């Protein structure tokens, strides 16, 4: 068989992967738990009061990595994983890079010989270890939800002017990276007493909607996935790939 026989001609959306963020107590973890066959990767102990299948609270990057690797390559029936929260996951990864769990005085600027070398190591770990691992899980047909807290972020507009936006609480160096990686970035809100997901961004709010969902969708897994247009998502993914080549 020629290697060219592996060329794909049809569009593929694959399993959905993205970010759900919002204020504490809005129901982000409960939303994830409403997905059938979902495993909560509990990085901060926030799932204790939610009826769900979850890992023990994971206190180190090594523990988190072991669970993600098991999801990627082990035998199980899970169709969705929810990392709760990606904020804490990235903090644990930073601690692993700096050794801060053994010495609280170690920082990205001081570790790996100083001069900011720790920041480079941290970025490399995200780009070469974490994101590829999430992609391999997604390629296995498992949906990936990154749960994040809400945060005010500073970004550059098209004219290079700094503006403040509400977005997921991610390190500044990785905000654009994870938003670009995500097929959706949705904001969990309570409107008129109903929990909903906002799928469209504004000048003041970061959101993303590659799946052509309505602006507001019910904050249940059935309502969320039921409003996804996977064919359009595949076309958008293909167009995005061409634009970046």
The 8 nearest C-alpha neighbors of each residue, nearest first, counted from 0:
[[1, 2, 4, 3, 5, 6, 7, 8],
 [2, 0, 3, 4, 5, 6, 7, 8],
 [1, 3, 4, 5, 0, 6, 7, 8],
 [4, 2, 5, 1, 6, 0, 7, 8],
 [3, 5, 2, 1, 6, 0, 7, 8],
 [4, 6, 3, 2, 7, 1, 0, 8],
 [5, 7, 3, 4, 8, 2, 9, 1],
 [8, 6, 9, 5, 10, 4, 3, 11],
 [7, 9, 6, 10, 11, 5, 4, 237],
 [10, 8, 7, 11, 233, 6, 234, 237],
 [11, 9, 233, 234, 8, 12, 237, 230],
 [10, 12, 233, 13, 9, 230, 234, 232],
 [13, 11, 233, 232, 229, 14, 10, 230],
 [14, 12, 11, 15, 140, 138, 137, 233],
 [13, 15, 142, 140, 137, 141, 16, 12],
 [16, 14, 142, 13, 182, 143, 17, 12],
 [17, 15, 143, 142, 182, 181, 144, 14],
 [16, 18, 181, 183, 182, 144, 184, 145],
 [17, 19, 145, 184, 144, 146, 183, 185],
 [20, 18, 185, 146, 184, 186, 145, 147],
 [21, 19, 147, 186, 148, 167, 146, 149],
 [20, 22, 149, 187, 148, 186, 23, 25],
 [21, 23, 149, 25, 148, 24, 20, 187],
 [24, 22, 25, 21, 148, 26, 149, 27],
 [25, 23, 26, 22, 27, 21, 28, 29],
 [24, 26, 23, 22, 27, 188, 187, 21],
 [27, 25, 29, 24, 28, 30, 187, 23],
 [28, 26, 30, 29, 25, 31, 187, 146],
 [27, 29, 31, 30, 26, 32, 46, 83],
 [30, 28, 32, 26, 31, 27, 33, 49],
 [31, 29, 27, 33, 28, 32, 219, 26],
 [32, 30, 28, 33, 29, 34, 81, 27],
 [31, 33, 29, 34, 30, 51, 28, 37],
 [34, 32, 30, 31, 220, 29, 35, 219],
 [33, 35, 220, 32, 37, 31, 36, 79],
 [36, 34, 37, 33, 78, 79, 32, 77],
 [37, 35, 77, 78, 79, 34, 76, 38],
 [38, 36, 79, 35, 80, 77, 34, 78],
 [37, 39, 80, 53, 52, 40, 79, 81],
 [38, 40, 53, 81, 41, 80, 82, 52],
 [41, 39, 82, 54, 81, 83, 53, 42],
 [42, 40, 56, 83, 39, 54, 43, 44],
 [43, 41, 57, 56, 83, 84, 87, 40],
 [42, 44, 45, 41, 56, 87, 84, 83],
 [45, 43, 56, 46, 41, 47, 42, 57],
 [46, 44, 43, 47, 41, 83, 48, 28],
 [45, 47, 49, 48, 44, 28, 41, 53],
 [46, 48, 49, 45, 44, 50, 53, 56],
 [49, 47, 46, 50, 45, 51, 44, 29],
 [50, 48, 46, 47, 51, 29, 28, 32],
 [49, 51, 48, 52, 32, 47, 46, 29],
 [52, 50, 32, 49, 53, 39, 38, 46],
 [51, 53, 38, 39, 37, 54, 50, 32],
 [54, 52, 39, 38, 51, 40, 41, 55],
 [53, 55, 40, 41, 56, 39, 52, 38],
 [54, 56, 57, 41, 53, 44, 40, 42],
 [55, 57, 41, 44, 42, 43, 54, 58],
 [58, 56, 42, 62, 59, 55, 63, 41],
 [57, 59, 56, 42, 62, 60, 91, 43],
 [60, 58, 61, 62, 91, 57, 63, 95],
 [59, 61, 63, 91, 92, 62, 64, 95],
 [60, 62, 64, 59, 63, 65, 95, 92],
 [63, 61, 65, 59, 60, 64, 57, 66],
 [64, 62, 60, 66, 65, 61, 57, 67],
 [63, 65, 61, 67, 66, 62, 60, 68],
 [66, 64, 62, 68, 63, 67, 61, 69],
 [67, 65, 69, 63, 68, 64, 70, 62],
 [68, 66, 70, 64, 69, 65, 71, 63],
 [69, 67, 71, 65, 70, 66, 64, 72],
 [68, 70, 73, 66, 72, 71, 67, 65],
 [71, 69, 67, 68, 73, 72, 66, 136],
 [72, 70, 136, 68, 69, 67, 73, 135],
 [71, 73, 69, 70, 68, 74, 136, 67],
 [74, 72, 69, 70, 71, 75, 68, 66],
 [73, 75, 72, 76, 70, 69, 71, 77],
 [74, 76, 77, 73, 70, 78, 69, 72],
 [77, 75, 78, 36, 74, 37, 79, 70],
 [78, 76, 36, 37, 79, 75, 38, 141],
 [77, 79, 141, 36, 37, 142, 76, 80],
 [80, 78, 37, 142, 141, 77, 143, 36],
 [81, 79, 38, 143, 37, 39, 144, 142],
 [80, 82, 144, 39, 40, 145, 143, 83],
 [81, 83, 40, 145, 84, 85, 146, 39],
 [84, 82, 146, 41, 42, 40, 85, 81],
 [83, 85, 146, 82, 86, 147, 87, 42],
 [84, 86, 88, 87, 145, 147, 82, 146],
 [87, 85, 84, 89, 88, 169, 147, 168],
 [88, 86, 90, 89, 85, 84, 42, 91],
 [89, 87, 85, 91, 90, 86, 42, 92],
 [90, 88, 92, 87, 91, 86, 85, 93],
 [89, 91, 87, 93, 92, 88, 94, 86],
 [92, 90, 94, 60, 88, 93, 89, 59],
 [91, 93, 89, 95, 60, 90, 94, 88],
 [92, 94, 90, 96, 95, 91, 89, 97],
 [95, 93, 99, 91, 97, 92, 96, 98],
 [94, 96, 92, 98, 93, 97, 91, 60],
 [95, 97, 93, 94, 98, 121, 92, 117],
 [98, 96, 94, 99, 110, 95, 106, 105],
 [97, 99, 95, 94, 100, 101, 96, 102],
 [100, 98, 103, 102, 94, 105, 101, 97],
 [99, 101, 98, 102, 94, 103, 95, 97],
 [102, 100, 99, 98, 103, 105, 94, 104],
 [101, 103, 99, 104, 100, 105, 98, 97],
 [104, 102, 99, 105, 100, 101, 106, 98],
 [105, 103, 102, 106, 99, 109, 101, 98],
 [104, 106, 99, 103, 102, 97, 109, 110],
 [107, 105, 109, 108, 97, 110, 104, 99],
 [106, 108, 117, 118, 110, 109, 97, 115],
 [107, 109, 115, 106, 113, 117, 110, 114],
 [108, 110, 113, 106, 107, 105, 112, 115],
 [111, 109, 113, 117, 97, 107, 112, 106],
 [112, 110, 117, 113, 116, 109, 97, 107],
 [111, 113, 110, 116, 109, 114, 117, 115],
 [114, 112, 109, 110, 115, 108, 111, 116],
 [113, 115, 116, 108, 112, 109, 117, 110],
 [114, 116, 108, 117, 113, 118, 107, 109],
 [117, 115, 119, 118, 114, 111, 113, 120],
 [116, 118, 107, 120, 110, 115, 119, 111],
 [119, 117, 121, 107, 116, 120, 115, 122],
 [118, 120, 122, 116, 121, 117, 123, 115],
 [119, 121, 117, 123, 118, 122, 124, 116],
 [122, 120, 118, 124, 119, 123, 117, 96],
 [123, 121, 125, 119, 124, 120, 126, 118],
 [122, 124, 120, 126, 125, 121, 127, 119],
 [123, 125, 128, 121, 127, 122, 126, 120],
 [126, 124, 129, 122, 123, 128, 127, 130],
 [127, 125, 123, 124, 130, 128, 122, 129],
 [126, 128, 124, 123, 125, 131, 129, 130],
 [127, 129, 124, 125, 131, 126, 130, 132],
 [130, 128, 125, 132, 131, 133, 126, 127],
 [129, 131, 133, 132, 126, 128, 125, 134],
 [132, 130, 134, 133, 129, 128, 135, 127],
 [133, 131, 135, 129, 130, 134, 128, 136],
 [134, 132, 130, 136, 131, 135, 137, 129],
 [135, 133, 137, 131, 132, 136, 138, 130],
 [134, 136, 138, 132, 137, 133, 131, 139],
 [137, 135, 71, 133, 139, 134, 138, 141],
 [136, 138, 134, 141, 139, 140, 135, 14],
 [139, 137, 135, 140, 136, 134, 13, 141],
 [138, 140, 136, 137, 141, 135, 71, 14],
 [141, 139, 14, 138, 137, 142, 13, 136],
 [140, 142, 78, 137, 79, 139, 14, 136],
 [141, 143, 79, 14, 15, 16, 137, 78],
 [142, 144, 16, 80, 79, 81, 141, 137],
 [145, 143, 81, 17, 16, 18, 146, 80],
 [144, 146, 18, 82, 85, 81, 17, 19],
 [147, 145, 84, 19, 83, 20, 82, 85],
 [148, 146, 20, 84, 167, 85, 86, 168],
 [147, 149, 20, 168, 21, 167, 22, 150],
 [150, 148, 21, 167, 168, 22, 20, 166],
 [149, 151, 168, 166, 167, 165, 152, 148],
 [152, 150, 165, 164, 166, 163, 153, 149],
 [153, 151, 164, 163, 165, 150, 166, 154],
 [152, 154, 163, 162, 164, 161, 151, 155],
 [155, 153, 161, 162, 163, 152, 156, 164],
 [154, 156, 161, 159, 160, 162, 157, 153],
 [155, 157, 159, 158, 160, 161, 154, 162],
 [158, 156, 159, 155, 160, 161, 154, 162],
 [159, 157, 156, 160, 155, 161, 162, 154],
 [158, 160, 155, 156, 157, 161, 154, 162],
 [159, 161, 155, 156, 158, 162, 157, 154],
 [162, 160, 155, 154, 153, 156, 159, 163],
 [161, 163, 154, 153, 155, 160, 164, 156],
 [164, 162, 153, 152, 154, 151, 203, 161],
 [165, 163, 203, 152, 204, 151, 166, 153],
 [164, 166, 151, 204, 150, 152, 203, 205],
 [165, 167, 205, 150, 149, 151, 164, 152],
 [168, 166, 149, 147, 20, 150, 169, 148],
 [167, 169, 150, 148, 149, 147, 86, 166],
 [168, 170, 174, 167, 86, 171, 173, 147],
 [171, 169, 173, 172, 174, 168, 86, 89],
 [170, 172, 174, 173, 169, 152, 175, 153],
 [171, 173, 170, 174, 175, 176, 122, 169],
 [174, 172, 176, 171, 170, 175, 177, 169],
 [175, 173, 171, 176, 169, 177, 172, 170],
 [174, 176, 178, 173, 177, 179, 172, 171],
 [177, 175, 173, 179, 174, 178, 180, 172],
 [176, 178, 180, 179, 175, 174, 181, 173],
 [177, 179, 175, 181, 180, 176, 174, 184],
 [180, 178, 176, 177, 181, 175, 182, 174],
 [181, 179, 177, 178, 176, 182, 17, 16],
 [182, 180, 17, 178, 183, 179, 16, 177],
 [181, 183, 17, 209, 16, 15, 180, 208],
 [184, 182, 17, 208, 207, 181, 209, 185],
 [183, 185, 207, 18, 206, 17, 19, 181],
 [186, 184, 198, 19, 197, 206, 196, 183],
 [185, 187, 197, 20, 196, 21, 19, 188],
 [188, 186, 196, 21, 20, 195, 185, 197],
 [187, 189, 195, 194, 196, 186, 190, 25],
 [188, 190, 194, 193, 192, 195, 191, 25],
 [191, 189, 193, 192, 188, 194, 195, 196],
 [192, 190, 193, 189, 194, 195, 188, 217],
 [191, 193, 190, 189, 194, 195, 188, 25],
 [194, 192, 190, 189, 191, 195, 217, 188],
 [193, 195, 189, 218, 188, 190, 217, 192],
 [194, 196, 218, 217, 188, 216, 187, 189],
 [197, 195, 187, 216, 186, 218, 215, 185],
 [196, 198, 215, 186, 185, 214, 199, 187],
 [197, 199, 185, 214, 208, 206, 207, 196],
 [200, 198, 206, 214, 207, 197, 208, 201],
 [199, 201, 206, 205, 204, 207, 198, 202],
 [202, 200, 204, 203, 205, 199, 206, 164],
 [201, 203, 204, 200, 164, 205, 162, 163],
 [202, 204, 164, 201, 165, 163, 205, 200],
 [205, 203, 165, 201, 200, 164, 202, 166],
 [204, 206, 200, 166, 165, 201, 164, 203],
 [207, 205, 200, 184, 199, 185, 198, 204],
 [208, 206, 184, 183, 199, 198, 200, 209],
 [207, 209, 183, 210, 198, 211, 199, 212],
 [208, 210, 232, 182, 211, 183, 207, 235],
 [211, 209, 232, 228, 227, 208, 212, 229],
 [212, 210, 209, 228, 208, 227, 213, 231],
 [211, 213, 226, 227, 210, 214, 208, 228],
 [214, 212, 215, 216, 211, 198, 226, 199],
 [213, 215, 198, 199, 197, 212, 216, 196],
 [216, 214, 197, 213, 196, 198, 195, 217],
 [215, 217, 196, 195, 223, 213, 218, 222],
 [218, 216, 195, 222, 219, 223, 196, 194],
 [217, 219, 195, 194, 196, 30, 216, 223],
 [220, 218, 222, 221, 217, 30, 223, 33],
 [219, 221, 223, 34, 222, 33, 224, 30],
 [220, 222, 219, 223, 224, 225, 34, 33],
 [223, 221, 225, 217, 219, 220, 224, 226],
 [222, 224, 220, 225, 221, 226, 219, 216],
 [225, 223, 227, 226, 221, 222, 220, 219],
 [226, 224, 222, 223, 227, 221, 220, 228],
 [225, 227, 224, 212, 223, 222, 228, 213],
 [228, 226, 210, 224, 212, 225, 229, 211],
 [227, 229, 210, 231, 230, 211, 232, 226],
 [228, 230, 232, 231, 12, 227, 210, 233],
 [231, 229, 233, 232, 228, 234, 12, 11],
 [232, 230, 234, 233, 229, 228, 235, 210],
 [233, 231, 210, 229, 235, 209, 230, 234],
 [232, 234, 12, 11, 236, 230, 10, 231],
 [233, 235, 237, 231, 236, 232, 238, 10],
 [236, 234, 238, 232, 237, 233, 239, 231],
 [235, 237, 233, 239, 234, 238, 232, 240],
 [236, 238, 234, 240, 235, 239, 233, 241],
 [239, 237, 235, 241, 240, 236, 234, 242],
 [240, 238, 236, 242, 237, 241, 235, 243],
 [239, 241, 237, 243, 238, 242, 236, 244],
 [242, 240, 238, 244, 243, 239, 237, 236],
 [243, 241, 239, 240, 244, 238, 237, 236],
 [242, 244, 240, 241, 239, 238, 237, 236],
 [243, 241, 242, 240, 239, 238, 237, 236]]
